[in-house]
């Protein structure tokens, strides 16, 4: 049948992706791997934006003590604390998920190679890697909550 199967562009869960980029970004029907894919990209872009903003912020020390104190005061607000907690979460998720990906690319947790008979079930996306994804998300949430607790004075 023309247009069916992998050569015809069939997406995950046995359906064709006719939605373009919007369809590619839709995680429904694809599982936690697609969510991890997008979280990895978004956290990377967020950390890049934070890096640029951080360079700008720390360059304000060249304006003297008053300029430094003025810039630092913007981070000591509720919005500043929430932003820093999001940055903490992005950093922890990006690191933990990156370690999971590097281990997977190195062959750890992938499983033994098998003959790819139809229907092919990739061994590289087994339970170990899904546990790694969920663990990365939980670690990021815990680190963000701890960061909020420290910034709002709940933890000394």
N, C-alpha and C positions, 0 to 999 in steps of 0.2 A: 504494500500500500504506500503510495507516494506521501512523503512528508511525515512518516511515522518513525519512531525509534530515535536513537541518538543522532543519526545523521540528519534527521529532519528537524532537529532543534527541540526535541522534547525536554521539558523542564522536569524538576523533581516531582515526586508523587504522581508520575504518569500523566502529566498534562503539558500541553504546549504553552510556551511563553509568548503570547501575542501582545503583551503590554509594554514592551520596550524597557526603558530604564525603570519605570514605575513598577513593572512586573518583576524585574530583577531584584528590586529593593524589598519586595513584599515577602516577609519571612513565613507567612502562613503556608503550611503544607511542606515546608522544607526542614523544619526542626531547629534545634538549638545551634547547629553549626552555622546557619545563615545569620542568626542573631549575633553570634560571636564574631563572625566576619564583619558585620556592620559596626559592632561596638569597638572592634579593634581599629577600624579606620577612623571612626568618629573620635575615639580617645586619642589617637595619634594626631589628628588635626587640632583637637582641643589643647593638647600639650604643646604643640607647635605655637599656637596662638598665645598660650600662657608664657612660653619662653620669650617671645618677642615683647609681650607686655612687661615681663619681669625685667628685661634689659632696659626698657624705657623707664620703668619705675626706679631701678637702682641707679640709673644715670642722673636722677634728680639730686643725688648727693653733691653733684657739681654746683648746684644752686646754693649750697651752704646749709646750715642747720635748719633755717626756717623752711626752705624748699623741701628738705628731707622730711621734716615733721609734718608738713602739709600733705605730702604724698602718702606718708604712713598713716595719717588720720583717715584716709579713704578706705584703707583695709581694715580699720578697727570698727566698722559698722556691721550691722546684721547681714547686709548684702555681701559685704567683703568676706565675712566668715563663711557664708554659704558658698560663695564662689571658691574659696580656698578648700572647702570640704569636697566640692565637686572635683577640683584639681587633684586632691589626694586620692579620691576614688578612681579617677581616670588613670593616674600614675600606677596605682596598685593593680588595677585590672590589666592595663597594657603590659606591665611587667610579668604578672603571673600567666596571662594568656600567651605572651611571647615565649616564656620558658616552656609552656606546654607545646607550642608549635615547634620550637627547636628540638625538643625531645622526640616529637613525632617525626620530624624530618630526619633525625638521627636513627630512627628505627625503634626507639623505645616505646613500648605500649602499642605497637602496631599489630602484632600478631604474626603468625607464620604465613609465608606466601602460599597461596592456593591457586589452583587453576580457575581462571575467570569464566565459569559456566553461567549461562543465562538462567535466571535473572541474577546479575552480578550484584553482590552485597559487598561494598568496600570494607575490608577489615580495618582500615586505618581510622574509621569513624565508629569505633566500638564504644563499649561502656566506659573504658578507662578515659578516653578523650572527652566524653560527655561529662564524666565526673570532674575532670580538669576544668571544663568550661564553667560548670556550676560552682566549683570551688573558687575560681577566679572572681566570679560575680559576688559570691558571699564574702570573700576577703575584701573586695573593694567596698562593699556596703559597710562592713564592720570597721574598716579603716576610716571611712567618711564619718561614720557615727562617732567614733572615738575622737577624730579631729574636731568635730562640732562640740563634743563634750569638753575638750581641752580649751577650745577658743571661747566658749561661753562660761568657763570657770567651774564646770561640774567636777573636773578631775584636776588635781594639783600636781 
